[in-house]
Structure formats: structure tokens, C-alpha cells
Amino acid sequence: MKKRCRIGTWKDEHYKYILVVDVEIDKEGELHITGNTRLQPVGGGHLMEDSGGQNYEDLIAVTHYAEGWNEDKALRLLALWKRWHLNHLRAGSPVQEDWLRANPVVAVYPESHYKKASEELARAGINPDEDGYLYGHEWKREELPDKVVVELCELTFDGVDLDG
């Protein structure tokens, strides 16, 4: 599945911002979600690229939703994006990832998130975990549940199908 969805727009005194989100589940079952924000000068002019990638803040900034979208739907997409994006690149085992979701570790540069997470998991007695796995020593795969795939397909049904 590969979809491109125009989520909506917002303005300031200089620009109109247009948010487009690409949602892809590749053939191995890995979810990729990226946002692309384009801006257009108020009063006309050429569209320019502003930001792209994991720009969650732009999804929250939308004030005028495209057809088929609303705040609730956008926030649900955001929750799925944060939870499942790059589901085949997990640093922790399932028990470690579950613990970190329930006990978020915040690291502010120059602090290392990896180091802080490793230390907190060790304090919780799960680094290494019951199988001897040390957090961050390889990429772990977390398969997308079928219900997440269905929900993503339903959320993005109004998008442009990019599969062909």
C-alpha cells in the first residue's frame, strides 16, 4: 500500500502552508510515514518545499482540513505514525519497548537517548532482558498488526494511490 494524502493547510502573515503525508507499507511489512510541507507566499507565487520527514508538529498545526479529513482523523494518523513508523527498526525487545512506551525516557542534547534508555531499562531489570538481549545491540522487527494495516488503509482511503 502506498498513499499520498493532502491533510490540510494553515497560514501566517507570510505563507500558506500545505501538508501532504505519504503512507507506505512496503512488501516486507514495514511502515513508512513522512510529511511534506510546502509553502506558498501570501498573495501568490511559486510553491516551495519547507520541511519533510518526521514533521509531526505540522500535522498539529493544520487549521483547515482537506476534504475527508478532520482533527480527530489527523490526530489518529499522528498516533499511528508515532507508534508504528519504521516498525522493523526497533532497538529493544518487545518487553523493553513496552516498558519504554509506559515509561518514556527524555534526553535533551547533548544527552544520549540510547544511554539513558539503556540505564533505565537496567534499573527496571530488563537490560539485558529475560533472553539476554541488550537494548540497542541489533534492529528488532515488530510486525504490524492486521488491525493497524486496516486502519491505515481506511484513514488514507481518500489519498492518491501510488501503487500503480
Order of alpha helices (4+ residues) and beta strands (2+ residues): beta-beta-beta-beta-alpha-beta-alpha-alpha-alpha-alpha-beta
